[in-house]
Amino acid sequence: MPLPVPNEILHKILLRLPLASIPRVALTCRRLNAIISSEVYWQDRAQADYRLPRCAAFRRAGWRQLYKRLRDPVVLNWGDPGNSRLGRRVARDNRRPVEVDALRGRRVVAVWVMGWGMAALTAIGEVLWWGTFSERWGPIALRPTALALTPGVRVAQMETGRQYLVCRTHDGKVIFFSATRDGIVPMHVPLPASDPITHIAASWHHFLAVGTSGAVYSAPANAEMAIVPHAVDGDPFVTVAGCQGLSIAISARGDVYTWAENGESGPPILHPDFSGRGFVYLSGSLHAFHLYSTAGDVVFIKHNNGVLSDITPASLKPIKGVAPVIQSESGDWHHGALREDGTLWMWGADSNGALGISLSGNARHIDEPTQVREGLENLFVFQIALGGWHSAALAVRIEDGAVPDGGQPPQ
Amino acid sequence: MFHRANLRNNSKNGRSQVGQNRNSKKKPVAKLTLITEDNESFTVCKKVAEMSMFFKNMLQDTEGIPAPFIVPNVSGYDLKKIIEYCSYHCLDTDCPNDNDSLRSRRDRKIGHWDETFVRNIINKDGDPVIDNLVGLTKAAYFLDIPGLIWLMTKSIANTIDPKPIAEIREIFNVPVPSEREEEILQR
């Protein structure tokens, strides 16, 4: 006799059960067993139990094993060590990924890169930062340091700009952290209370927030907080990103719009070439941004005075039988792509070791995406972050190089 | 401290008038009339109705307040409970929410009012508990009320969590699997 409960409700009920009860409930019947064995269940469980960033959501396989290993993730970084930005002792070699020892056991679930520092979010909601927060004021943290949050505030999303950090709280508010002569100061961003924020993005010099109404609010990343709303009639925005001099948004219809940072050159402009192609998410960096589609395409876009061009390397385009790219990021002059099989591919300018690849002779640039192997042995990378001249990766340990591909949930 | 919107029954015409805020006498409140699949009628204020994303989107897409709206797939009993829940939580900014992506979504405890609300569903007419919880969950899903979806799924999870396998099968009306099937499940 079939269960009287639809699958999607059963899925939610099973997500609410403590982990220890899952193996027992899986023995009840085939239907519950099938839900518990599915990738979607472990993806949702990973995203509910850990604060994985949205960019981690494009993985389609390996969630079950990844979930199990998220209890003990490894934070690695490499590149320019100036301003203490790597948060670890740098011996001679900063040109390959090395674990940030101080973060061992902190259960980091996302990393971000700032202009001269880095930041991380932990599974229990701590916001950590290290390096130099602001070029002018500091402060400097030689090791990962917790940012003081108001008691009761729960961080749902975090993003970083050149010298600021911005958090979206669970109740749709936005807190902006910047450095002053008095240290790091939090500021509540004066956004309309009637329009709770569902998504935020941070660019080098400006930040953006999407409201429940579908309006996007932008502001220069300074203490004045001059908020500018942006909207398109009848087509609410669902996500947004920022580059230097540019804001990019995707609407509910799947159209891609851009405008000058805070709308200085007029209202949003529609880009027909990139619209209607199923893009649902995007991320931005200094000169480039990345569009993600529901079909699994990740496209690199370079912008030049509002003109957009697809610069996706041929080897990273979807190829049958090859693990697809699930996250892409750009620093000032280097780029990285993470494949679903946990391998990291980098190209562009080496920028004092930002590629994480030992280059031969006087080479300072790689044209073709090249796999980063040294320093990532027996590690499965599940998130990357690239900054100006430095890079970071979040990985889980794997035994004997085996790629996560199924197994029993943790007891 | 926020005000709780109240639930009032209008017994004269057999209809319920629910979800009006006690302290909003002076200002006319926009209302919405809802008719369930079993032909029960309810009047709710806009603020309460907008706890449901289904109604919120409908109200945004419609100019003015629409004529009585027939709510398919929802019984009078379920809609009454839904309005009771939404009236209480419509001004609550910290209501546990199905869209909340934090781990606390699972770990958060059910509040005192919500606990009583769920206990009353269980006691209704002595009907089987799970049927009422599931019925209300389905209705909450249809009307897209994230807070109520969280409460219902959490309550069902709490109900089945301590139970042995045999009892979980009973709750979900699942026959005992054959030996061969059990072997497959064990794998």
Interface residues (C-beta under 8 A of the other chain):
Chain A: M1 L3 P4 V5 P6 E8 I9 K12 I13 L14 L15 R16 L17 P18 S21 R24 V25 A26 L27 T28 C29 R30 R31 L32 N33 Q47 A48 D49 Y50 R51 A123 G125 R154 A156 H170 D171
Chain B: T93 D94 D98 D100 S101 L102 R103 S104 R105 R106 D131 V134 T137 K138 Y141 I149 T153 K154 I156 A157 N158 I160 D161 I165 I168 R169 F172 N173 V174 P175 P177 E181 E182 I184 L185 Q186
